Amino acid sequence: MPASSPLPPRPPRQRTRRKKEGAAAATPRLYFNKWVSFSASLTSLLGAGLSYAFALYAGDLKERFGYSQAQTDGVAAAMNLG
């Protein structure tokens, strides 16, 4: 004979997030605004372009400021370091 009182219905399962393992667990999640990312990338590209095109304006540095070749080389070295 079947049971006259059925079992109470189960509550719905709640979804839980899985815990991250390894390096992903230690790394904080960072959020960057799209304009912050754009500005940072543009600044980086401009800085890289200035040192790449140094040969175009090295002659003007010599003329305008009266730099010797050694001083111009020093400016180029400082630009590559910084």
Secondary structure, DSSP 8 states (H G I E B T S, - for coil): ---SS----------------THHHHS------HHHHHHHHHHHHHHHHHHHTHHHHHHHHHHHH---HHHHHHHHHHHHH-
